[in-house]
Amino acid sequence: MAKQVAHFDLDSVKYSVASAAETRRVVAIHKTTGEHYDVKNRTQFYGRTKKRDGGLLAEINKGRDSPYSWDEFEYEDIQIPEPKAHAFFTTKRMVDKIVSKSGADEVRYYVGSGESFRVGMSTLLKYKGNREDTLKPVLLEDVVEYMINKYRPEVVTSLEADDAVVMESYGKSNHFIIGVDKDFYGSGSRFYNYSIHEEGIVRTEGLGELWLDNRNRVRGKGLLFKMLQIASEDNSDNYKANCFSEVRWAEKSAYQALVGVGDYKEAFERLVSIFKMLYPEEKKVVGWRGDIISINYMYVLQEMWNMAHMLRWDKDLVNVEDVLRGLNIKHEDIEPYKGA
């Protein structure tokens, strides 16, 4: 039996370890009176309602004739890190345990650095732009430095680490990815999700399939799972099919539209029909850079594909219209999706 070679995306490990290695608090300070309240997070202070008038703030306001509003307060984030040695020990224990459970005979490691090329390609919503205000763990860079010294990973720049592991494993029957990102289910490579060990190594090539698990969550693999992401949304990477549409549309909607599709041609026809339904007419919108862009269904479909597609080889940029021509699909003739 051929040696099993694993390509380990360390990015998820670095964030989970560094985040777990600190205690976070929030201090809410009233801008006028200076009153301050120490809480675990903003939600504990003002609740989960759209008005932000719940939580501790609601309790405070019970004793006031003129209630405070959430925006009368400033919020100071406090991060208290553990000793670095604790984080390093956790990193080694986590990585080594994952490798052992994966069954790999050989492991190659990868860690990302810097901005993804997808930021430059994005025009509607900034790729991962929703993370800009997210606090980075205090020990994140220390954990990365430890990983580099300990595991000698390939440091991936411009591309993302998940692109690199796909490029190294795609089309190789004895190579597989170790990671936790659900995007790998649509990568076409063999994938070991270390958060779902019981799945084993999942083959994700071909058309694939979609299903609902026992908690009514959408699951899938193969091209159909990638199309599901393209036709719905990714709140982690900040792209969504209906970002400039008036139609309410999310993951379950895309699932209903794509589940049961039987072949590649039907899959691409259905994908086009979804975007025709979301964008029945050309329109002008303001992109994330502030420029005015003329968009239609094909423009948005292509951008969503660019954001979701992980590279299988160098410069593996897919032109959707070329794919449609290759399948003898005239997208101009496709009717908008009208529901299952």
Buried (B, 14 or more C-beta within 10 A) or exposed (E): EEEBBBBBBBBBBBBBBBBBBBEBBBBBBBEEEEEEBEBEEBEBBBBEEEEBBBBBBBEBBEEEEEEBEBEBBEBEEEEEBBEBEBBBBBBBEBBEEBBEEBEBEEBBBBBBEEEBBBEEEBBBBBBBBBEEEEEEBBBBEBBBEBBBEBBEBBBBEEBBBBBBBBBBBBEEEEBBBBBBBBBBBBBBBBBBBBEEEEBEBBBBBEBBBBEEEEEEEBBBBBBBBBBBBBBBBBEEBBBBBBBBBEEEBEBEBBBBBBBEBEEBEBBBBBBBBBBBBBBBEEBEBEBBEEEEBEBBBBBBBBBBBBBBBBBBEEEEEEEBEEEBEEBEBEBEEBEBBEEE
